[in-house]
Amino acid sequence: MEHANYSKPTQREIDRAETDLLITLSQLTGRTFADLAGWHESKVSRMNWRDIATVFCIARMAVEVSPIGRAIQGAYEAIGNKKCPAATEHSSQITIEF
């Protein structure tokens, strides 16, 4: 538990999560979202996205200290985002000079 973080999520974290949610949801109409969720359309319009963003932030904090979350982080660090090897040959890009 040396990695435990007992502080609450900051307003900035919640704001970012809420913005990410709203941007993602703006790609769907309320009717489409309700159909996918199996809800009535009015439930989507009354939903408090700020509360949901707060739940996501708290869940992220919980995953960071849980055994499964630590295992996933360890696997990600081991595999990670490996970069493609650099090109060693002459590139065939077109160069335009003005």
VEXKOLTI-865145 format. One record per residue: residue number from 1; x, y, z of N, C-alpha, C in turn. Coordinates in nm, 2 decimals, decimal comma. Each point is the difference from the previous one (the first is absolute). Layout:
N
  lumdren     n.x     n.y     n.z    ca.x    ca.y    ca.z     c.x     c.y     c.z
      NUM       X       Y       Z       X       Y       Z       X       Y       Z
...
This chain:
98
  lumdren     n.x     n.y     n.z    ca.x    ca.y    ca.z     c.x     c.y     c.z
        1    0,08   -0,12    0,00   -0,08    0,12    0,00    0,09    0,13    0,00
        2    0,13   -0,02   -0,03    0,08    0,12   -0,01   -0,04    0,10   -0,11
        3   -0,08   -0,05   -0,09   -0,04    0,09   -0,11   -0,14    0,06    0,02
        4   -0,06   -0,02    0,12   -0,13    0,04    0,02   -0,01    0,16    0,00
        5   -0,11    0,05   -0,05   -0,02    0,14   -0,01   -0,14    0,02    0,06
        6    0,00    0,06    0,12   -0,12    0,02    0,07   -0,07    0,14   -0,02
        7    0,06    0,08   -0,09   -0,06    0,13   -0,02   -0,12   -0,02   -0,10
        8   -0,09    0,10    0,00   -0,11    0,00   -0,09    0,04    0,05   -0,13
        9   -0,07   -0,04   -0,11    0,03    0,05   -0,13   -0,01    0,16   -0,01
       10    0,09    0,06   -0,07    0,00    0,14   -0,01   -0,11    0,05   -0,09
       11   -0,04    0,13    0,01   -0,10    0,05   -0,09    0,05   -0,01   -0,14
       12    0,13    0,02   -0,03    0,05    0,00   -0,13   -0,01   -0,14   -0,06
       13    0,02   -0,11    0,08   -0,01   -0,13   -0,05   -0,15   -0,03   -0,04
       14   -0,09    0,04    0,09   -0,14   -0,02   -0,02   -0,05    0,08   -0,13
       15    0,05    0,12   -0,01   -0,03    0,09   -0,12    0,04   -0,07   -0,13
       16    0,12   -0,06    0,00    0,06   -0,06   -0,11   -0,08   -0,13   -0,04
       17   -0,04   -0,08    0,11   -0,08   -0,12   -0,03   -0,13    0,04   -0,05
       18   -0,07    0,10    0,06   -0,13    0,04   -0,05    0,01    0,05   -0,15
       19    0,10    0,08   -0,03    0,02    0,04   -0,14    0,02   -0,11   -0,09
       20    0,08   -0,10    0,04    0,02   -0,12   -0,09   -0,12   -0,07   -0,02
       21   -0,08   -0,02    0,11   -0,13   -0,07   -0,02   -0,09    0,08   -0,09
       22   -0,02    0,13    0,02   -0,09    0,07   -0,09    0,05    0,01   -0,14
       23    0,13    0,00   -0,03    0,05    0,00   -0,14   -0,04   -0,14   -0,06
       24    0,03   -0,10    0,08   -0,03   -0,14   -0,06   -0,15   -0,02   -0,02
       25   -0,08    0,05    0,09   -0,14   -0,02   -0,01   -0,06    0,09   -0,11
       26    0,06    0,11   -0,03   -0,05    0,09   -0,11    0,00   -0,06   -0,13
       27    0,08   -0,11   -0,02    0,00   -0,07   -0,13   -0,12   -0,08   -0,02
       28   -0,08   -0,03    0,11   -0,13   -0,07   -0,02   -0,11    0,10    0,04
       29   -0,12   -0,03   -0,06   -0,12    0,08    0,05   -0,05   -0,07    0,13
       30   -0,08    0,08    0,07   -0,05   -0,05    0,12   -0,09   -0,13   -0,02
       31   -0,07    0,00   -0,12   -0,08   -0,11   -0,03    0,08   -0,13   -0,02
       32    0,11    0,02   -0,08    0,09   -0,11   -0,03    0,07   -0,05    0,13
       33    0,04    0,09    0,09    0,06   -0,04    0,12   -0,10   -0,08    0,09
       34   -0,12    0,05    0,00   -0,11   -0,07    0,08   -0,03   -0,14   -0,06
       35    0,00   -0,01   -0,13   -0,02   -0,13   -0,06    0,11   -0,10    0,03
       36    0,12    0,05    0,00    0,12   -0,09    0,03   -0,01   -0,04    0,14
       37   -0,04    0,09    0,09    0,00   -0,03    0,15   -0,13   -0,08    0,04
       38   -0,10    0,00   -0,09   -0,12   -0,06    0,04   -0,09    0,09    0,09
       39    0,02    0,13   -0,01   -0,07    0,09    0,09   -0,11    0,08   -0,09
       40   -0,08    0,07    0,08   -0,09    0,10   -0,07    0,09    0,13   -0,02
       41   -0,03    0,07   -0,11    0,07    0,12   -0,03    0,01    0,10    0,10
       42   -0,11    0,01    0,08    0,00    0,11    0,11    0,10   -0,03    0,11
       43    0,04   -0,12    0,02    0,10   -0,03    0,10    0,13    0,06   -0,04
       44    0,04    0,00   -0,13    0,12    0,05   -0,05    0,01    0,15    0,03
       45   -0,11    0,07   -0,03    0,00    0,14    0,01    0,00    0,05    0,14
       46   -0,04   -0,08    0,10    0,00    0,03    0,14    0,13   -0,04    0,07
       47    0,08   -0,07   -0,07    0,12   -0,06    0,06    0,10    0,11    0,05
       48    0,06   -0,02    0,11    0,10    0,10    0,06    0,14   -0,05   -0,04
       49    0,05    0,05   -0,11    0,13   -0,05   -0,05    0,12    0,04    0,09
       50   -0,02    0,10    0,08    0,10    0,04    0,10    0,02   -0,11    0,11
       51   -0,11   -0,06    0,04    0,01   -0,10    0,10    0,06   -0,13   -0,06
       52   -0,03   -0,03   -0,12    0,06   -0,11   -0,07    0,15    0,02   -0,02
       53    0,04    0,12   -0,03    0,15    0,04   -0,02    0,07   -0,02    0,14
       54   -0,07    0,04    0,11    0,06   -0,02    0,13    0,02   -0,15    0,03
       55   -0,10   -0,08   -0,03    0,01   -0,14    0,02    0,12   -0,06   -0,08
       56    0,02    0,04   -0,12    0,11   -0,05   -0,08    0,13    0,04    0,06
       57    0,01    0,12    0,05    0,13    0,05    0,06    0,03   -0,09    0,13
       58   -0,10   -0,02    0,08    0,01   -0,08    0,12    0,04   -0,15   -0,04
       59   -0,07   -0,05   -0,10    0,03   -0,14   -0,04    0,14   -0,01   -0,05
       60    0,05    0,11   -0,07    0,14   -0,01   -0,05    0,10    0,00    0,12
       61   -0,03    0,08    0,10    0,08    0,00    0,12    0,00   -0,14    0,07
       62   -0,12   -0,06    0,00   -0,01   -0,13    0,06    0,08   -0,11   -0,07
       63   -0,01    0,01   -0,14    0,07   -0,10   -0,08    0,15    0,01    0,02
       64    0,05    0,12    0,02    0,14    0,02    0,01    0,06   -0,07    0,12
       65   -0,08   -0,03    0,11    0,05   -0,06    0,12   -0,05   -0,14    0,01
       66   -0,09   -0,05   -0,08   -0,05   -0,14    0,01    0,10   -0,09   -0,06
       67    0,00   -0,13    0,05    0,10   -0,10   -0,05   -0,02   -0,02   -0,15
       68   -0,12   -0,01   -0,05   -0,02   -0,01   -0,14    0,05    0,12   -0,08
       69   -0,03    0,12    0,05    0,04    0,12   -0,06    0,16    0,00   -0,01
       70    0,06   -0,04    0,11    0,15    0,00    0,00    0,05   -0,10   -0,10
       71   -0,06   -0,11   -0,01    0,04   -0,11   -0,10   -0,01    0,06   -0,14
       72   -0,11    0,07   -0,03   -0,02    0,05   -0,13    0,10    0,11   -0,03
       73    0,03    0,08    0,10    0,10    0,11   -0,02    0,14   -0,07   -0,03
       74    0,03   -0,10    0,08    0,13   -0,07   -0,02    0,01   -0,06   -0,14
       75   -0,11   -0,06   -0,05   -0,01   -0,06   -0,13    0,02    0,11   -0,11
       76   -0,07    0,11    0,02    0,02    0,11   -0,09    0,14    0,06   -0,01
       77    0,06    0,01    0,12    0,14    0,05    0,00    0,09   -0,10   -0,06
       78   -0,03   -0,13    0,01    0,09   -0,10   -0,06   -0,02    0,00   -0,15
       79   -0,12    0,01   -0,05   -0,03    0,00   -0,14    0,01    0,14   -0,06
       80   -0,07    0,09    0,07    0,00    0,14   -0,04   -0,03    0,04   -0,14
       81    0,02    0,12   -0,03   -0,01    0,06   -0,13    0,14   -0,01   -0,07
       82    0,02   -0,10   -0,06    0,13   -0,01   -0,07    0,00    0,08   -0,13
       83    0,10    0,08   -0,01    0,02    0,08   -0,12    0,04   -0,08   -0,12
       84   -0,04    0,04   -0,12    0,05   -0,07   -0,12    0,15    0,03   -0,01
       85    0,08   -0,09   -0,06    0,14    0,03   -0,02    0,02    0,11   -0,10
       86    0,10    0,08    0,03    0,03    0,11   -0,09    0,04   -0,05   -0,14
       87   -0,04    0,08   -0,10    0,04   -0,04   -0,14    0,15    0,02   -0,01
       88    0,07   -0,10   -0,06    0,15    0,02   -0,01    0,03    0,02   -0,15
       89   -0,09   -0,01   -0,09    0,02    0,02   -0,14   -0,05    0,14   -0,04
       90    0,04    0,04   -0,11   -0,04    0,13   -0,05   -0,15    0,00   -0,02
       91   -0,07    0,10    0,05   -0,14    0,01    0,00   -0,04    0,04   -0,14
       92   -0,12   -0,05   -0,05   -0,05    0,03   -0,13   -0,11    0,11    0,00
       93    0,01    0,09    0,10   -0,10    0,11    0,01    0,03    0,10   -0,11
       94   -0,10    0,07   -0,04    0,01    0,11   -0,09    0,03    0,13    0,07
       95    0,10    0,07   -0,04    0,03    0,12    0,06   -0,03    0,12   -0,09
       96   -0,07    0,10    0,04   -0,03    0,11   -0,08    0,06    0,12    0,06
       97    0,08    0,07   -0,08    0,06    0,13    0,05   -0,05    0,11   -0,08
       98   -0,03    0,11    0,07   -0,05    0,12   -0,06    0,11    0,11    0,00
